[in-house]
Amino acid sequence: MRIPLIGVNIDERFLYHRRRSTSLAAMAGALLAGGMFEYDWFARHFWNRELISILIVMVVVKFATMTWYHFTD
């Protein structure tokens, strides 16, 4: 694959590394949101609805894509 404006060739390794780095970034974000939610819950006895909603959305998207790839692969 060639990017016309930049003039750089992209091969499978680039796409593979981009996919893995995005997956690792999502896992790190989920761990951070979960840690912040647990801190608020245990230390301040406060349910942060925004953080729990972020975690729920991440889990739903993860399972939906896993199911999609299972049936379409």
N, C-alpha and C positions, 0 to 999 in steps of 0.2 A: 504494500500500500504506500502511496506517495502523497504527501501533503503538498498541494500546488503552491501555496503562498510562501511556505518556508523552504520547500525544496528538499525535504528530508524524507528518507525512506523509513517506513515503520514495518517491522517484522513481527512474527508471532511472539518473540520474547518480550517485546515492549508491551503488547496487549496482555500477555500473561502476568507480567509484573504490575501493570496497572490494575488488573483484576484482583491480584493478591493484596496490593497495598490498600485498595479501597475496602476490601474485606477486613483487613487488620484495623483500619481506621474506624470502621463501623463497630467492631468489637471493643475497641478502646473507648469509643463514645458510649457504648452501652455499659461498660464497666464504670465509667465515670458517672454517668447518670444514676446507675444503681447505687454506687457508693454515696453520692450526694443525697439520694432519697433515704438510704438507711441512716445516714448521719442525722438528717432532719427528723427522722422517725424516732431513733433511739436517744439522741442527745437533747432534742428540743420538743419531742412528743408532738410533732407537727407532720401531717400528711401533705406533702407537696404534690398537688394534682398535676402540675405541668411535667414534673420529672417522671411520675408514674405513667402519664400518657405517652411520653416519649418512649419509655421502655416497652409499653404495650404495642405501640406502632412498630417498633423495631422487631419485636417477636413475631407479630402478625405478618409483616413483610418477609421475614426470613422463612417462616413456615410456608407461606404462599409460594415463594419462589422455589423452595425445595420441592413442593408438591408439583408445581408446574414443570420443572425440569425432570422430575421422576416420570411423569406421564408423557412428556413430549420428546424425551431423549431416546 
